[in-house]
Amino acid sequence: MAAGFVAVCFGSPVDVLKTRLMNATPGQRTGAFAVVADMMRNEGPLAFYKGFTVNFLRIGSWNVAMFLILERIKLQFDAMIEAEARGGK
């Protein structure tokens, strides 16, 4: 869970900025620095963390599942290697 939290803390501002740039309408300022300045001026620094909870639930649960599956696979490989070392397959 901690890995997911850290990933969202660092990735969320970039993701929000990317979304703002992609959804810009014609006539809006589209430079990254201009969008950052507008967000800070109009919405404050927490604007970079919109959708944080949903993003954390998605990435956090993925990290938990990934590590549980990885550990299970490692146990299977260890058992397979041990069986081969004893001469069986």
VOGU-3710 file (C-alpha; in Angstrom, 3 decimals, decimal comma):
1> maagfvavcf> 0,000/0,000/0,000  2,855/2,383/0,777  4,258/1,923/-2,725  0,882/2,816/-4,214  0,583/5,871/-1,971  4,021/7,164/-2,942  3,327/6,500/-6,624  0,104/8,498/-6,467  1,733/11,324/-4,494  4,342/11,796/-7,210
11> gspvdvlktr> 2,246/10,840/-10,230  -1,019/12,625/-9,504  0,167/16,182/-10,210  1,641/15,122/-13,540  -1,524/13,185/-14,417  -3,772/16,151/-13,596  -1,560/18,460/-15,660  -1,612/16,025/-18,589  -5,405/15,795/-18,407  -5,756/19,586/-18,343
21> lmnatpgqrt> -3,475/19,912/-21,362  -5,333/17,224/-23,304  -8,768/18,698/-22,508  -7,855/22,297/-23,351  -10,376/23,983/-25,586  -9,343/26,176/-28,521  -8,252/29,569/-27,272  -7,075/28,313/-23,885  -3,446/28,599/-22,923  -1,894/25,192/-23,486
31> gafavvadmm> 1,711/25,505/-22,359  2,559/23,355/-19,340  3,899/26,294/-17,338  0,855/28,409/-18,215  -1,518/25,663/-17,089  0,424/25,189/-13,834  0,346/28,945/-13,177  -3,399/29,125/-13,878  -4,097/26,161/-11,602  -2,053/27,635/-8,753
41> rnegplafyk> -3,638/31,071/-9,155  -7,267/29,927/-9,549  -7,500/26,682/-7,578  -4,463/26,429/-5,330  -1,942/23,625/-4,908  -4,537/20,981/-3,981  -5,845/21,152/-7,557  -2,918/18,933/-8,530  -4,352/16,160/-6,352  -7,877/16,009/-7,755
51> gftvnflrig> -8,910/12,373/-8,034  -6,256/11,309/-5,515  -8,510/8,883/-3,611  -9,750/7,034/-6,672  -6,249/6,889/-8,114  -4,855/5,569/-4,832  -7,552/2,885/-4,591  -6,726/1,750/-8,128  -2,931/1,772/-7,816  -2,833/0,645/-4,161
61> swnvamflil> -5,009/-2,399/-4,802  -2,972/-3,217/-7,911  0,278/-3,133/-5,894  -1,168/-5,406/-3,208  -2,382/-7,912/-5,792  0,886/-7,768/-7,726  3,057/-8,442/-4,663  0,809/-11,266/-3,422  0,929/-12,953/-6,821  4,689/-12,388/-7,100
71> eriklqfdam> 5,301/-14,010/-3,726  3,114/-16,983/-4,691  5,052/-17,435/-7,957  8,369/-17,267/-6,089  7,185/-20,023/-3,721  6,206/-22,190/-6,700  9,598/-21,703/-8,361  11,422/-22,450/-5,105  9,440/-25,679/-4,727  10,147/-26,636/-8,336
81> ieaearggk> 13,885/-26,000/-7,965  13,987/-27,971/-4,705  12,200/-30,915/-6,365  14,645/-30,909/-9,265  17,581/-30,814/-6,855  16,274/-33,979/-5,181  16,138/-35,695/-8,559  12,397/-35,567/-9,181  10,386/-33,472/-11,514
//
